[in-house]
Amino acid sequence: MDTAEKCLRLVEAVDHPSLVMLYNYFHQQQAGGNLMATLERCHHRVAAVHVADVPGRHEPETREISFVNLNRHLHQMGFDGTLVFEVKLRRTSPKAVRAIHRFSPTGSLAGRVGEPWTA
């Protein structure tokens, strides 16, 4: 699937509780952007979110995606799935890890959303 909308149509057509979506910020941004709107449409089927910035698949807040706004939106929609930070480090390791921790509610590299994220 090359867009979240196509994936959502398939998941809803199958309509089985074991079939869920993985929403990938990096790929959706490259496939047309509009991340907040696509999250709004499909969040009820999303079980995991892959986090990486565009271009280059780097850690949060290194290029064009506003993770603070996206993550606030995720929380407001009640998302309680898994976050996966799938990144190629752009900064030195300690700076990159701090950037990831800013956007992870658990302080780990993959965690559950349980509280609003702030910058």
C-alpha positions as CSV (number, residue, x, y, z in Angstrom):
1,M,0.0,0.0,0.0
2,D,1.4,3.4,-0.9
3,T,-1.0,5.6,1.1
4,A,-2.9,5.4,4.4
5,E,-6.2,5.8,2.6
6,K,-5.6,2.6,0.5
7,C,-4.6,0.7,3.5
8,L,-7.7,1.9,5.4
9,R,-10.0,0.8,2.6
10,L,-8.5,-2.7,2.7
11,V,-8.6,-3.0,6.5
12,E,-12.3,-1.9,6.5
13,A,-13.2,-4.2,3.7
14,V,-11.8,-7.2,5.5
15,D,-13.2,-5.9,8.8
16,H,-11.5,-8.4,11.1
17,P,-10.2,-7.4,14.6
18,S,-6.8,-9.0,14.0
19,L,-6.2,-6.8,10.9
20,V,-4.9,-3.4,11.9
21,M,-2.8,-0.6,10.4
22,L,0.7,0.6,10.9
23,Y,0.8,4.3,10.2
24,N,4.2,5.5,9.0
25,Y,4.9,9.3,9.2
26,F,7.8,9.0,6.9
27,H,6.1,7.1,4.1
28,Q,2.8,9.0,4.3
29,Q,4.6,12.3,4.1
30,Q,6.4,11.2,1.0
31,A,3.1,9.8,-0.5
32,G,1.3,13.1,-0.2
33,G,1.6,14.5,3.3
34,N,-1.5,15.8,5.0
35,L,-0.6,13.7,8.0
36,M,-3.1,15.2,10.5
37,A,-6.0,14.7,8.1
38,T,-5.1,11.1,7.3
39,L,-4.5,10.3,10.9
40,E,-8.0,11.7,11.7
41,R,-9.5,9.4,9.0
42,C,-7.8,6.2,10.0
43,H,-6.8,6.5,13.7
44,H,-9.5,4.1,14.8
45,R,-7.7,1.3,12.9
46,V,-4.1,2.2,13.7
47,A,-2.3,0.0,16.2
48,A,1.3,1.3,15.7
49,V,2.9,4.5,14.4
50,H,6.4,4.6,12.9
51,V,8.2,7.8,13.6
52,A,10.9,9.2,11.3
53,D,11.3,12.7,9.8
54,V,11.5,13.5,6.1
55,P,13.8,13.6,4.2
56,G,16.3,11.0,5.3
57,R,14.3,9.1,7.9
58,H,16.0,11.0,10.7
59,E,15.0,11.5,14.4
60,P,12.1,13.9,15.2
61,E,12.3,17.6,14.4
62,T,15.2,17.5,12.1
63,R,13.4,18.4,8.9
64,E,9.8,19.0,7.7
65,I,7.4,17.1,10.0
66,S,6.0,18.9,13.1
67,F,6.0,16.0,15.6
68,V,4.7,18.2,18.4
69,N,1.4,18.9,16.5
70,L,1.1,15.3,15.3
71,N,1.6,13.7,18.6
72,R,-0.8,16.1,20.4
73,H,-3.3,15.2,17.7
74,L,-2.7,11.5,18.3
75,H,-3.3,11.9,22.0
76,Q,-6.5,14.0,21.4
77,M,-7.9,11.2,19.2
78,G,-7.2,8.6,22.1
79,F,-4.5,6.7,20.4
80,D,-3.0,4.1,22.7
81,G,-1.0,2.0,20.3
82,T,2.8,1.5,20.0
83,L,5.3,4.1,18.8
84,V,8.3,2.9,16.9
85,F,11.2,5.3,16.3
86,E,12.7,4.0,13.0
87,V,15.4,6.5,12.4
88,K,18.9,7.1,10.9
89,L,20.6,9.4,13.3
90,R,21.4,12.9,11.9
91,R,22.8,14.3,15.1
92,T,25.3,12.9,17.5
93,S,23.9,10.0,19.5
94,P,23.3,11.8,22.8
95,K,21.4,14.7,21.0
96,A,19.4,12.2,18.8
97,V,18.4,10.2,21.9
98,R,17.3,13.4,23.7
99,A,15.2,14.3,20.6
100,I,13.5,10.9,20.6
101,H,12.9,11.0,24.4
102,R,11.1,14.4,23.9
103,F,8.5,12.7,21.8
104,S,8.3,9.4,23.6
105,P,5.9,9.4,26.6
106,T,7.7,6.5,28.2
107,G,11.3,7.7,27.5
108,S,12.0,4.5,25.5
109,L,12.6,4.0,21.8
110,A,9.3,2.1,21.5
111,G,6.5,2.9,23.9
112,R,2.8,3.2,24.5
113,V,1.0,6.5,24.3
114,G,-0.4,7.4,27.6
115,E,-0.1,11.2,28.0
116,P,0.2,14.2,25.8
117,W,3.6,14.9,24.3
118,T,5.2,18.3,24.5
119,A,8.4,19.9,23.1
